[in-house]
């Protein structure tokens, strides 16, 4: 029964994210609204971590299974995708390096800011 309750809480937050997606005319996915709502609820104590932890752990454990259909779709669409392989690889590598650099820079700035305040 504990898992049903925890999944229900997560589902409710997801549904609220979907509702916000339709109410707020911004190009933000409903899942992002749901994540922000869950973060706010956890940080304010409206939802205690213990109330969703077991279901969340389960969802994280099965997450790799969710990528199987996408991988199979890529394999079945290989004939269409092989013409775009080089541009896709270049874009993937450039954006990955960019994200790593930005994340590292922001992390260093936060660490330096924390040392000044602490």
N, C-alpha and C positions, 0 to 999 in steps of 0.2 A: 504494500500500500504506500510505503514511503516513496518508491520510485514513481508511482502514478502522480502523487502530489508534486514531486519535484519537476517531472516532465510537464505537468500542468502549469506550474509557475513559469517555466521557460517558454512554453507555448503561448501563454498569456502575454508575456513581454514581446514575443515575436509578433503576435497579433496587433499589439499596440503600435509596434513599429510599422506594420502594414497600414494601419489606420493613419498614422502620421504621414506616411508616404502620399496618401491620397488627399490629406488635408493641407499639407504644406507644399506649395508648387515649386519645389527645388529639385534639381536632378541628382538626388541622393537616394541610393538604394534603401529599401525598407530594412534590410538586414543591418545597415549602419545605424539607422534610427533605433532598432532593437538593441544593438550592442551598447549604444550610448545610454539608453534607458536602463539596461541591466547594470552598467557601470555606475550610473547615478544612484540606482536603488541599492546597490551593494555598498557604495561609499557613504551614503546617508544612513544606512542601517535599516532602511525600509524592508529590505530582504537580507536576511542573515545568510552568510556563506553556507552554513550547515544545511540550510533549507533547499539548496540546489547543487551541492557539491557532488554527491554520488551520481546524479543524473548527468551532470556536466563531465565528470570523469569518464563515464561510459561513452558519451558522445565524442569525446576527444580520442578515446581508444579506437572507436570504429571509423573515425574520420578518413583514414587511408582508403577504406572500402568505397567511399563516395567518389574517389578519383578514378576508379576502374572504368566506369562507363565512358568518361571523357577520353581516357587513354585508348580504349577500344575504338571510339569514334575517330580518333586521330589515325589509328592504324587502317581503318576501313576507308578513310578519305585520303590516303597517301598519294594517289595519282593526282588529285587536285592540289595537294599541298607541296609536292616536290618542286614545283616551279617557284614557290615563294620561300624555299628553305633558307637560302643565303640571306635575304632581307630579314626574315624572321629571326635568324640566329644573331645577326648584327644588332638588331633592335633589342633582343633579349640580353645580349652581353652588355651593350651600352647602358641600358636602363638598370641592369643589376649593379654595375659598377657605380652608377650615379646614386642609387639607393644606398649602397654600402657607404659611400663617401658622405652623403648627407646624414645618415644615421650616426656614423662615427663622429662627425663634427658636432651634431646636436648633443650627443652623449658627452663629449668632452666639455662642451660649454656648460652642460648641466652639472657635471662633476666639479668644474671650476667654480660655478655659482654656488654649489652646495658647500664647498670648502670656505668660501667667503662668509656665508651666512652661519656656518656651524662653528 
